[in-house]
């Protein structure tokens, strides 16, 4: 290429002559003049970036990227027991096949005139999520469980007119950080105070005494999860909801929906708003997540009017006996109300909603029950095998698919390094997050693990700790 300026085949209008023509058309000498209006001088780099030569040939670019990716070790290469917010579940091939169809894969946004069946697919997701959690209304999903929880507690604050939410201390620190960001915006002046409630150190369930001591007439909602971040099923859901309602607060419950094939839906123990993560329902662990948070509630105006999410609904058309799908009360969203909206929501994760709809429709109630039973049996089998190892302790029972494992005399970092040498990803290190648990990691066992995988983990861990 010599000294010629590169023309990049993947960047539109990268031909120098085309760039110059565009600049002449708008009356500026260089792109720097455009940047001056948007980017302060102190933030601009005044030298050429130190970048390698461009790779205009597609084959060269492919080889370069493959070389980078070859350094990774994936959950296909290694046996993985990681969880804590993104989990390795089996994804039926039909889920990928359907979301790969062009009318879904390329349909980012738009109205009924351009949705090509996407509205109906999302409506089916909403309907099945409602059936799973025992609610009547759900919306298009948002970024992840954390953002869904943040939106849900803000909904509760607007409904009650109160500015305080109670959350369990055994919540995921990452999720707590997102909720706190949602509750304490710096520009709108409508901050919400987040208070943490202790958990029972013996059972890892909510401390009801501490909840009753901290709840007040300032509390908008009590947010709790089942299963919790530590994997334990919250057996006091009805009592927590009663305490919330007795104090005029809402009960907001976070769930892993794949557990609801064997656990009671949150509506059975008094939930007013339900949120959670749809990733276990037919979505791969993609780079950055593949996450998709949902919200559901009863079909009452005081809830529906506070949804920041887009709601897809079904209605009659001009042709008798025909139905169509469209936006429900679209004007309440930030897409229409903009800065006057009650809350803000941006890019949806509707493609993952369609994958989840395919998964739930394939599984049905019986399939969801079977996969739930499979996970709870396998996770308890794994915990039993690990508990047989000297210096290893599983502190809690009553868990679903995740459970903490404590190591005496060794750090989690040392244990995980030893497991890596045997091509095993150990559990997520939670020692800094929950120092009261000592050197502990969070292990995840799903239907994707065979008994031989669990036996291999136990025997390898025994060897690493010897």
C-alpha positions in Angstrom: 0.0 0.0 0.0 3.0 2.2 0.4 2.3 5.7 1.8 -1.3 5.8 0.5 -4.0 6.5 3.0 -6.0 3.2 3.6 -9.4 2.7 2.2 -11.1 0.5 4.7 -13.6 -1.9 3.1 -15.7 -2.1 6.4 -16.0 1.6 7.0 -18.4 3.6 4.7 -17.0 6.7 3.0 -13.4 6.0 4.0 -12.1 6.9 0.5 -10.1 10.2 1.0 -11.7 11.9 -1.9 -15.2 11.1 -0.6 -14.3 12.4 2.8 -13.0 15.7 1.3 -16.1 16.1 -0.8 -18.3 15.6 2.3 -16.4 18.2 4.3 -16.6 20.7 1.4 -20.4 20.1 1.2 -20.9 21.1 4.9 -18.3 23.9 4.7 -15.5 22.8 7.0 -11.9 22.1 6.4 -11.4 19.1 8.5 -13.2 16.7 10.9 -11.4 18.4 13.8 -13.7 21.4 13.3 -16.7 19.1 14.0 -15.1 17.6 17.1 -14.4 21.1 18.5 -18.2 21.6 19.0 -18.7 18.3 20.9 -15.4 17.3 22.5 -13.5 19.7 24.8 -9.9 20.3 23.8 -8.6 18.7 27.0 -10.1 15.4 26.1 -8.8 15.3 22.5 -5.7 13.3 21.6 -3.2 15.5 19.7 -1.1 12.8 18.1 -1.6 9.9 15.9 -2.8 6.7 17.7 -0.3 4.0 17.9 -2.1 1.4 15.9 -0.8 -1.5 13.7 -1.1 -1.3 10.0 -4.7 -1.9 8.8 -5.8 -5.3 7.4 -7.9 -4.6 4.3 -7.8 -8.2 3.2 -10.7 -10.2 4.7 -8.6 -13.3 5.1 -5.8 -11.5 6.9 -8.4 -9.9 9.2 -9.9 -13.3 9.9 -6.6 -14.9 10.8 -5.7 -12.0 13.0 -9.0 -12.2 15.0 -8.8 -16.0 15.2 -5.3 -15.6 16.6 -6.7 -13.4 19.4 -9.6 -15.6 20.1 -7.4 -18.7 20.3 -5.9 -17.3 23.6 -9.3 -17.7 25.2 -10.5 -20.8 27.1 -14.2 -21.3 26.9 -16.8 -23.3 28.7 -16.7 -25.7 25.7 -13.0 -26.2 26.2 -13.1 -26.5 30.0 -15.5 -27.9 32.5 -17.2 -24.9 34.1 -18.8 -24.3 37.5 -19.1 -20.6 37.2 -22.3 -18.7 37.8 -23.3 -15.7 39.9 -25.3 -14.0 37.3 -24.7 -15.7 34.0 -25.0 -19.5 33.9 -24.2 -22.4 31.6 -27.5 -23.9 30.6 -28.4 -26.1 27.6 -29.8 -24.2 24.7 -31.8 -26.2 22.2 -30.7 -25.7 18.6 -34.2 -24.5 17.6 -33.7 -21.4 19.8 -30.7 -20.3 17.7 -32.4 -21.3 14.5 -35.4 -19.1 15.1 -33.7 -16.0 16.4 -31.3 -16.3 13.4 -34.2 -15.6 11.0 -33.7 -12.2 9.4 -37.1 -10.8 10.4 -36.0 -11.2 14.1 -32.3 -10.8 13.9 -32.4 -7.5 12.0 -35.6 -6.0 13.5 -34.2 -3.6 16.1 -37.1 -1.2 16.5 -40.1 0.2 14.7 -43.8 0.1 14.5 -46.4 -2.4 13.5 -45.7 -1.6 9.8 -42.1 -3.0 10.1 -42.2 -5.5 12.9 -42.4 -8.6 10.7 -43.9 -10.8 13.5 -41.5 -9.5 16.2 -44.4 -7.9 18.2 -46.3 -11.2 18.3 -43.1 -13.1 19.4 -42.5 -10.6 22.2 -46.1 -10.8 23.2 -45.8 -14.5 23.5 -42.7 -14.0 25.7 -44.6 -11.6 28.0 -47.5 -14.1 28.2 -45.3 -17.1 29.2 -43.2 -15.1 31.7 -46.5 -14.0 33.3 -47.6 -17.6 33.5 -44.3 -18.7 35.0 -44.2 -16.0 37.7 -48.0 -15.9 38.3 -48.6 -12.4 37.1 -50.7 -10.7 34.4 -48.6 -8.1 32.8 -45.0 -8.0 31.6 -43.0 -5.9 29.2 -40.3 -6.1 26.7 -37.1 -7.0 28.5 -34.3 -4.6 29.5 -30.6 -5.0 29.8 -30.3 -7.5 32.7 -31.6 -8.6 36.1 -29.9 -5.6 37.8 -31.5 -3.0 35.6 -34.9 -4.8 35.9 -34.6 -4.7 39.7 -33.6 -1.0 39.5 -36.7 -0.2 37.4 -38.9 -2.3 39.7 -37.9 -0.6 42.9 -38.3 2.8 41.2 -41.8 1.7 40.2 -42.6 0.9 43.8 -41.3 4.3 44.9 -43.6 6.1 42.5 -46.6 3.9 43.5 -46.1 4.5 47.2 -44.7 8.0 47.1 -41.9 6.8 49.4 -38.1 7.2 49.1 -36.6 4.2 50.7 -36.1 0.6 49.7 -34.9 -2.4 51.7 -32.7 -5.1 50.1 -31.0 -8.2 51.5 -27.3 -8.0 52.5 -26.7 -11.3 50.6 -27.6 -9.7 47.3 -25.1 -9.8 44.4 -22.8 -6.8 44.9 -23.0 -6.1 41.2 -26.8 -6.1 41.3 -26.7 -3.9 44.4 -24.5 -1.4 42.5 -26.9 -1.2 39.6 -29.9 -0.8 41.9 -28.1 2.0 43.8 -27.3 3.7 40.5 -31.0 3.6 39.5 -32.0 4.9 43.0 -29.6 7.8 43.3 -29.6 9.8 40.0 -27.5 12.9 40.4 -29.5 15.1 38.0 -33.2 14.6 38.7 -33.2 15.1 42.5 -35.4 12.1 43.1 -32.9 9.9 44.9 -34.1 6.8 46.8 -32.3 5.5 49.8 -31.2 1.9 49.7 -30.9 0.1 53.0 -29.6 -3.4 53.5 -31.2 -6.0 55.7 -29.1 -8.7 57.4 -29.4 -12.4 56.5 -29.4 -15.4 58.9 -25.7 -16.6 59.0 -26.8 -20.2 59.6 -29.4 -20.5 56.9 -28.6 -17.6 54.5 -32.2 -16.5 54.4 -33.5 -13.0 55.3 -33.3 -12.0 59.0 -36.9 -11.2 59.8 -36.0 -9.5 63.1 -33.7 -7.1 61.3 -36.3 -6.5 58.6 -39.0 -5.6 61.2 -36.5 -3.3 62.9 -35.6 -1.4 59.7 -39.0 -1.2 57.8 -41.0 2.0 58.4 -43.6 4.3 56.9 -40.8 5.6 54.7 -40.2 2.2 53.0 -41.4 2.0 49.4 -40.7 -1.7 49.0 -38.9 -4.7 50.3 -36.8 -6.3 47.6 -35.7 -10.0 48.1 -34.7 -12.9 45.9 -35.4 -16.6 45.7 -33.1 -18.3 45.0 -30.7 -15.7 46.4 -27.3 -14.8 45.1 -25.9 -17.4 47.4 -28.2 -19.9 45.8 -30.5 -20.5 48.8 -34.3 -20.7 48.3 -36.0 -18.0 50.5 -38.6 -20.0 52.5 -40.0 -16.9 54.2 -41.5 -15.2 51.2 -45.1 -15.0 52.5 -43.9 -13.6 55.8 -41.6 -11.0 54.1 -44.5 -9.9 51.9 -46.8 -9.7 54.9 -44.4 -7.4 56.8 -44.0 -5.2 53.7 -47.8 -4.9 53.2 -48.4 -4.3 56.9 -46.2 -1.2 56.6 -47.8 0.0 53.4 -44.8 -1.1 51.3 -44.6 -3.2 48.1 -43.2 -6.7 47.9 -40.7 -6.9 45.0 -39.2 -10.3 44.3 -36.3 -11.2 42.1 -36.2 -14.7 40.6 -34.3 -17.1 38.4 -37.2 -18.2 36.2 -35.8 -21.6 35.4 -36.4 -22.5 39.1 -40.1 -21.9 38.8 -40.7 -25.4 37.3 -40.4 -26.7 40.9 -40.7 -23.6 43.1 -44.0 -21.7 43.8 -44.4 -18.6 41.7 -43.8 -15.3 43.6 -47.5 -14.4 43.3 -48.2 -17.3 45.7 -46.3 -15.6 48.5 -47.5 -12.1 48.0 -45.3 -10.4 45.4 -46.5 -7.2 43.9 -43.8 -6.8 41.3 -41.5 -9.6 40.0 -38.2 -9.2 38.1 -35.4 -11.5 37.1 -33.0 -12.7 34.5 -34.2 -14.5 31.3 -30.7 -15.7 30.3 -31.3 -19.3 31.6 -34.2 -19.7 29.2 -32.5 -20.5 26.0 -29.8 -17.9 25.8 -26.1 -18.6 25.5 -23.3 -17.1 27.7 -22.2 -14.6 25.0 -19.3 -12.2 25.4 -20.6 -9.6 27.9 -23.5 -11.8 29.0 -26.4 -12.5 26.7 -28.4 -11.1 29.6 -32.1 -10.0 29.5 -34.0 -8.6 32.5 -37.8 -8.8 32.8 -40.5 -7.2 35.0 -44.0 -8.5 35.7 -46.9 -7.4 37.8 -50.7 -7.6 38.3 -52.8 -6.0 35.6 -53.8 -2.9 37.5 -53.5 0.7 36.4 -51.2 1.7 39.3 -48.7 -0.8 38.1 -49.1 -0.7 34.3 -48.9 3.1 34.4 -45.5 3.0 36.0 -43.8 0.6 33.6 -40.9 2.2 31.9 -40.7 -0.7 29.5 -42.5 -1.0 26.2 -45.6 -3.2 26.5 -46.8 -5.3 23.5 -50.5 -6.0 23.5 -53.0 -7.7 21.3 -56.2 -6.0 19.9 -58.8 -6.3 17.2 -58.1 -5.0 13.7 -60.4 -3.4 11.1 -61.1 -6.9 9.8 -63.6 -8.8 12.0 -62.1 -11.8 13.6 -58.5 -10.7 13.0 -56.0 -9.6 15.6 -53.0 -7.4 15.6 -50.1 -6.6 17.9 -48.9 -3.2 18.9 -47.6 -0.9 21.7 -49.7 -0.5 24.8 -49.8 3.1 26.2 -46.6 3.9 24.3 -46.9 7.6 25.2 -45.9 6.9 28.8 -42.4 5.7 27.8 -39.3 7.7 27.4 -39.4 7.0 23.7 -42.3 9.5 23.5 -42.3 11.5 26.7 -38.5 11.9 26.6 -37.2 13.9 29.6 -40.8 14.2 31.0 -41.1 10.4 31.3 -41.4 8.9 34.8 -38.4 6.8 34.1 -36.0 6.1 31.3 -35.3 2.9 29.4 -33.2 2.5 26.3 -32.2 -0.5 24.1 -34.3 -3.6 24.8 -33.0 -7.1 24.6 -36.0 -8.3 22.5 -34.0 -10.9 20.6 -33.3 -12.7 23.8 -36.9 -12.5 24.7 -37.8 -14.3 21.5 -35.2 -17.0 22.3 -36.7 -17.3 25.8 -40.2 -17.6 24.3 -39.1 -20.4 22.0 -37.5 -22.2 25.0 -40.5 -21.9 27.2 -42.9 -23.0 24.5 -40.7 -26.0 23.8 -40.4 -27.0 27.5 -43.9 -26.5 28.7 -44.8 -27.0 32.4 -43.6 -30.6 32.4 -40.3 -29.8 30.8 -39.7 -26.9 33.2 -40.4 -29.2 36.1 -38.0 -31.9 34.8 -35.2 -29.4 34.2 -35.7 -27.9 37.7 -35.7 -31.3 39.4 -32.6 -32.3 37.4 -30.7 -29.2 38.6 -31.6 -29.5 42.3 -30.7 -33.2 42.3 -27.3 -32.6 40.6 -26.3 -29.6 42.7 -27.1 -31.4 45.9 -25.1 -34.5 44.7 -22.2 -32.2 43.9 -22.3 -30.5 47.3 -22.4 -33.9 49.0 -19.3 -35.1 47.1 -17.4 -31.9 47.8 -18.3 -32.1 51.5 -16.6 -35.5 51.8 -13.3 -33.8 51.1 -11.2 -32.8 54.1 -10.9 -29.0 54.5 -14.0 -28.4 52.3 -17.3 -27.3 53.7 -20.7 -26.4 52.1 -22.2 -24.1 54.7 -25.8 -23.9 53.6 -28.5 -26.3 52.5 -31.8 -25.5 50.8 -30.2 -24.3 47.6 -31.3 -24.6 44.0 -28.4 -24.7 41.6 -25.7 -22.6 43.3 -24.0 -23.0 46.6 -21.0 -21.5 48.4 -18.0 -23.8 49.1 -15.6 -22.9 51.9 -11.9 -23.9 51.9 -9.9 -24.2 55.1 -6.2 -23.5 54.8 -6.2 -22.5 51.1 -7.3 -19.4 49.3 -9.9 -19.6 46.5 -7.3 -18.2 44.1 -5.0 -21.1 44.9 -7.7 -23.7 44.5 -9.0 -22.2 41.2 -5.5 -22.0 39.8 -5.0 -25.7 40.6 -8.3 -26.6 39.0 -7.4 -24.6 35.8 -4.4 -26.8 35.4 -6.9 -29.7 35.1 -9.1 -27.7 32.6 -11.8 -26.9 35.2 -13.2 -23.5 35.9 -13.9 -23.5 39.7 -16.5 -21.4 41.4 -16.7 -17.6 41.5 -14.5 -16.2 44.3 -16.9 -14.5 46.8 -14.3 -14.1 49.6 -14.1 -10.4 49.3 -17.8 -10.0 48.7 -18.7 -12.0 51.8 -15.7 -12.1 54.1 -17.8 -13.6 56.9 -17.8 -16.8 54.8 -14.1 -17.1 54.8 -12.3 -18.3 51.7 -15.4 -19.3 49.7 -16.4 -19.6 46.1 -19.9 -19.9 44.5 -20.3 -23.1 42.6 -23.0 -23.5 39.9 -24.4 -26.9 38.8 -27.0 -27.1 36.0 -28.6 -29.6 33.7 -25.6 -29.2 31.5 -23.5 -31.1 33.9 -23.3 -34.9 33.9 -22.7 -37.1 36.9 -19.3 -37.9 35.6 -18.5 -34.1 35.5 -19.4 -33.8 39.1 -17.3 -36.8 40.0 -14.4 -35.4 38.1 -14.7 -32.1 40.0 -14.7 -33.9 43.3 -11.7 -36.1 42.5 -9.7 -33.2 41.0 -10.4 -31.0 43.9 -9.3 -33.7 46.3 -6.0 -33.9 44.3 -5.5 -30.1 44.2 -6.0 -29.9 48.0 -3.8 -32.8 48.9 
